[in-house]
């Protein structure tokens, strides 16, 4: 073998070792990043997991001493029509078995083996109070049925969904038209008007609360859904800004090509802009829907005393005040209310993130 061939083989071997080292380093980096994100995810979801587990517990399970985190009851065994508690009992042969106590005594107690109850009783010397009990899973699924009936959940859910959907439709339509105007039309004072619109974001809600409420009282809208729905059809600065920034990324050449074919502004919006703006429209829709779903203060002040048209947030607040001594029922209401927004985000996660990235990064 020549010297050149030997050198070439050595170079190839070194390259393979370098690739192996580089691959090992990449796998190590991936493992570290994955572990870190998993730890953050677990920490973030731990309150939700605690609420879900608490919603399945009975009051006795919550107050039971040494109770595990899972909804569990002390293990029992039914024998001859009676229920007996089960304990971990250390036996003279050095083993520990789960036995059911049938006769309690101060210094000696009688037990039976649940695996073979016909074998007779086992007398154990010692105080049964010092023994530990095993736990068995006993989730209280009827908590959900109870809360469903107590708060008339179907009616409250209908009110919440109706308010959220109508408000979302009004917000998306109005904000899209305003954003389309700012993004595609050139008119005097456009920049000043857009600046004034953005300035309203910094206006505290408490400043306009009393004047707005007074106006709605004067026109007789308090006690109805109108104060919560009508303003949604007059746009808002935040969503107009997001939509405008996205529409600016759509080339104007497409508009000019449509104009050559005789399309007007409405046809351009419908046939050119909308098909390309769905990511940001979905993102704004989810933002608005979740905000309307979680809105508490508005329905509280405008729908007070009208329980038949109140959304879940107000109904749950009243429910918490009545059943505050049973935290499991409170968590059931929270879990029922949380389900739809979480499902909505899971279904539209890809489009939602895409719209946020484009509107927040490119422009």
C-alpha positions in Angstrom: 0.0 0.0 0.0 1.4 3.4 -0.9 2.0 6.2 1.4 -0.8 8.3 -0.3 -3.4 5.5 0.2 -2.4 5.2 3.8 -2.8 8.9 4.4 -6.2 8.9 2.6 -7.5 6.1 4.7 -6.3 7.9 7.8 -8.1 11.0 6.7 -11.3 9.0 6.1 -11.1 7.4 9.5 -10.5 10.7 11.2 -13.6 12.2 9.3 -15.7 9.2 10.5 -14.6 9.7 14.1 -15.3 13.4 13.8 -18.8 12.7 12.6 -19.4 10.3 15.4 -18.2 12.8 17.9 -20.3 15.5 16.3 -23.4 13.2 16.4 -22.8 12.4 20.0 -22.6 16.1 20.9 -25.8 16.8 19.0 -27.6 14.0 20.8 -26.4 15.3 24.1 -27.5 18.8 23.3 -30.9 17.6 22.2 -31.3 15.5 25.3 -30.4 18.5 27.5 -32.8 20.8 25.7 -35.6 18.2 25.8 -35.1 17.6 29.5 -35.2 21.3 30.2 -38.4 21.9 28.3 -40.0 18.8 29.9 -39.2 20.2 33.3 -40.7 23.6 32.4 -43.8 21.9 30.9 -44.3 19.8 34.1 -44.0 22.8 36.3 -46.4 24.8 34.1 -49.0 22.0 34.1 -48.7 21.0 37.7 -51.4 23.4 38.9 -53.8 22.1 36.2 -53.0 18.5 37.3 -53.6 19.4 40.9 -57.0 20.9 40.1 -58.0 17.9 38.0 -57.1 15.5 40.9 -58.8 17.7 43.5 -62.0 17.7 41.4 -62.2 13.9 41.8 -62.0 13.9 45.6 -64.7 13.8 48.3 -64.6 16.1 51.3 -63.4 13.2 53.5 -60.5 12.4 51.0 -59.4 16.1 51.1 -59.3 16.2 54.9 -58.1 12.7 55.5 -54.7 12.6 57.3 -51.8 11.2 55.3 -54.0 11.0 52.2 -52.0 10.5 49.0 -52.3 13.0 46.1 -54.6 10.8 44.1 -58.3 10.5 45.0 -58.1 7.5 47.3 -59.9 6.0 50.3 -58.5 3.7 52.9 -58.7 0.1 51.7 -61.5 -2.0 53.1 -62.7 -5.6 52.8 -66.3 -6.8 52.9 -66.9 -10.1 54.8 -70.1 -11.6 55.8 -72.0 -8.5 54.8 -69.8 -6.1 56.9 -67.0 -3.8 55.8 -63.7 -3.9 57.6 -60.7 -1.7 57.3 -57.4 -3.2 56.0 -54.0 -2.6 57.5 -50.4 -3.5 56.9 -49.7 -6.1 59.6 -46.2 -7.3 60.4 -46.2 -11.0 61.2 -43.8 -13.1 63.3 -42.2 -14.7 60.2 -40.9 -11.3 59.2 -43.4 -10.6 56.4 -46.0 -7.8 56.2 -49.4 -8.6 54.8 -52.6 -6.7 54.1 -55.1 -8.0 56.7 -58.6 -6.8 57.5 -59.3 -6.2 61.2 -62.5 -7.8 62.5 -62.1 -7.3 66.2 -60.2 -4.4 67.7 -58.4 -4.7 71.0 -56.1 -2.6 73.1 -53.2 -5.0 73.1 -54.3 -7.7 70.7 -56.6 -7.7 67.7 -58.1 -10.3 65.4 -57.6 -10.1 61.6 -58.6 -12.1 58.6 -56.7 -12.5 55.3 -58.8 -11.0 52.4 -57.1 -13.5 50.1 -58.4 -16.5 52.2 -61.1 -15.3 54.7 -62.3 -18.9 55.4 -58.9 -19.7 57.0 -60.1 -18.2 60.3 -58.9 -15.2 62.3 -55.3 -14.2 63.0 -54.6 -12.8 66.4 -52.0 -10.1 66.3 -50.3 -8.8 69.4 -49.9 -5.0 69.6 -51.9 -1.8 69.2 -53.7 -1.6 65.8 -53.6 2.2 66.0 -49.9 2.1 65.1 -50.5 0.2 61.9 -50.6 1.9 58.4 -53.5 1.5 56.0 -53.2 0.8 52.3 -55.0 3.2 49.9 -57.3 2.3 47.0 -58.3 4.6 44.1 -61.8 6.0 44.6 -62.4 8.9 42.1 -65.6 10.7 42.7 -66.9 11.0 39.1 -70.3 12.0 40.4 -68.8 15.4 41.4 -69.1 16.4 37.7 -72.7 15.4 37.5 -73.5 17.2 40.7 -71.9 20.5 39.5 -73.6 20.1 36.1 -77.0 20.2 37.8 -76.2 22.7 40.6 -75.2 25.5 38.3 -77.4 24.6 35.3 -74.2 24.2 33.3 -75.9 23.7 29.9 -77.6 27.1 30.1 -74.5 28.9 31.4 -72.4 27.2 28.7 -74.9 28.4 26.0 -74.7 31.9 27.3 -70.9 31.9 27.3 -70.6 30.3 23.8 -73.1 32.7 22.3 -71.4 35.8 23.8 -68.0 34.5 22.7 -69.0 33.6 19.2 -71.0 36.7 18.4 -68.3 38.9 19.9 -65.6 37.1 17.9 -67.6 37.5 14.6 -68.2 41.2 15.2 -64.6 41.8 16.2 -63.0 40.0 13.3 -65.3 41.6 10.7 -64.9 45.2 12.0 -61.2 44.9 12.6 -60.5 43.3 9.2 -62.3 46.1 7.4 -60.5 48.8 9.4 -57.1 47.1 8.9 -57.8 46.6 5.2 -58.4 50.3 4.9 -55.2 51.3 6.7 -53.1 48.7 4.8 -54.4 49.2 1.2 -55.8 52.8 0.9 -53.8 56.0 0.7 -55.7 59.0 2.1 -54.7 62.2 3.9 -54.1 61.8 7.6 -53.8 58.0 7.4 -50.7 57.9 9.6 -52.1 60.3 12.2 -55.4 58.4 12.4 -53.5 55.1 12.8 -51.4 56.7 15.6 -54.5 57.9 17.4 -56.0 54.5 17.1 -53.0 52.8 18.6 -52.9 55.4 21.4 -56.3 54.1 22.6 -54.5 50.9 23.7 -52.9 52.9 26.5 -56.2 54.3 27.7 -57.1 52.6 31.0 -60.4 50.8 31.1 -61.3 52.3 34.4 -61.3 55.8 32.9 -64.2 55.0 30.5 -66.0 52.5 32.7 -68.4 55.0 34.4 -69.2 57.1 31.3 -69.8 53.9 29.3 -72.0 52.4 32.0 -74.0 55.6 32.3 -74.7 55.7 28.6 -75.8 52.1 28.6 -78.1 52.8 31.5 -79.6 55.8 29.8 -80.5 53.8 26.6 -81.8 50.8 28.6 -79.2 48.2 27.6 -78.1 47.2 31.1 -79.5 43.8 31.9 -79.1 42.6 28.3 -76.2 41.3 26.1 -76.1 44.5 24.0 -73.3 46.3 26.1 -71.2 43.2 25.6 -71.8 42.6 21.9 -72.4 45.9 20.2 -68.9 47.4 21.0 -67.4 44.3 19.4 -68.7 45.5 16.0 -66.7 48.7 16.2 -63.2 47.3 16.1 -60.3 47.7 18.6 -56.8 48.9 18.2 -55.0 45.8 19.2 -56.6 43.5 16.6 -56.5 46.2 13.9 -52.8 46.5 14.4 -52.2 42.7 14.1 -54.3 42.4 11.0 -52.8 45.5 9.3 -49.3 44.3 9.9 -50.1 41.0 8.3 -51.9 42.6 5.3 -48.8 44.7 4.7 -46.9 41.5 3.9 -49.2 40.6 1.0 -47.7 42.1 -2.2 -49.7 45.0 -3.7 -48.9 43.6 -7.1 -51.7 41.1 -6.6 -54.1 44.0 -6.0 -53.0 45.7 -9.2 -53.4 42.5 -11.2 -56.9 42.2 -9.9 -57.7 45.8 -10.8 -56.5 45.2 -14.3 -59.1 42.4 -14.5 -61.8 44.9 -13.3 -61.9 43.9 -9.6 -63.0 46.6 -7.1 -61.9 47.0 -3.5 -64.5 44.6 -2.2 -63.6 42.0 -4.8 -59.9 42.4 -4.0 -60.6 41.9 -0.3 -62.8 38.8 -0.9 -60.7 37.1 -3.6 -57.1 38.3 -3.0 -56.6 39.4 0.6 -58.8 37.0 2.5 -57.4 33.7 1.1 -53.9 34.7 2.1 -54.9 36.2 5.5 -56.4 33.2 7.1 -53.5 32.6 9.5 -53.9 36.0 11.1 -57.7 35.8 11.0 -57.6 32.5 12.9 -55.1 34.0 15.4 -57.2 37.1 16.1 -60.3 34.9 16.3 -58.8 32.7 19.0 -57.5 35.8 20.9 -61.0 37.3 20.8 -62.8 34.1 21.6 -60.6 33.3 24.6 -60.9 36.9 25.9 -64.7 36.8 25.6 -64.8 33.3 27.2 -62.8 34.5 30.2 -64.4 37.9 30.5 -65.8 38.4 34.0 -66.0 42.0 34.8 -68.2 43.1 31.9 -70.9 40.5 32.4 -70.7 41.1 36.2 -71.6 44.7 36.0 -74.0 44.6 33.1 -75.8 41.3 33.9 -76.0 41.5 37.7 -79.3 40.0 38.9 -80.1 38.3 35.6 -78.9 34.7 36.3 -80.6 33.3 33.2 -78.4 35.2 30.8 -75.1 35.2 32.8 -72.0 33.4 31.4 -70.1 30.7 33.2 -67.6 33.1 34.8 -70.2 35.0 36.7 -72.2 31.8 37.5 -69.0 30.1 38.8 -68.1 33.1 41.0 -71.6 32.9 42.7 -71.2 29.1 42.9 -67.8 29.5 44.7 -69.3 31.8 47.2 -71.9 29.2 48.1 -69.8 26.0 48.1 -66.5 27.4 49.3 -66.3 24.7 51.9 -66.1 22.0 49.2 -63.0 22.8 47.0 -63.6 19.7 44.9 -66.8 21.1 43.5 -65.2 24.4 42.8 -62.4 22.7 40.9 -65.0 20.7 38.9 -66.6 24.0 37.7 -63.1 25.3 36.7 -62.2 22.1 34.8 -65.6 22.2 32.9 -65.0 25.8 31.9 -61.4 25.2 30.9 -62.1 22.4 28.5 -63.4 24.3 25.4 -60.6 26.9 25.2 -57.9 24.2 25.6 -59.6 22.1 22.9 -59.8 25.1 20.6 -56.1 25.9 21.0 -55.1 22.2 20.3 -57.2 22.1 17.1 -55.8 25.4 15.7 -52.4 25.4 17.3 -50.4 25.3 14.1 -52.4 28.1 12.4 -52.4 30.1 15.6 -48.7 30.0 16.1 -48.1 30.7 12.4 -50.2 33.9 12.5 -48.5 35.1 15.7 -45.0 34.6 14.3 -45.8 36.3 11.0 -47.5 39.3 12.6 -44.9 39.8 15.3 -41.7 39.0 13.5 -41.9 40.0 9.8 -43.3 43.4 10.5 
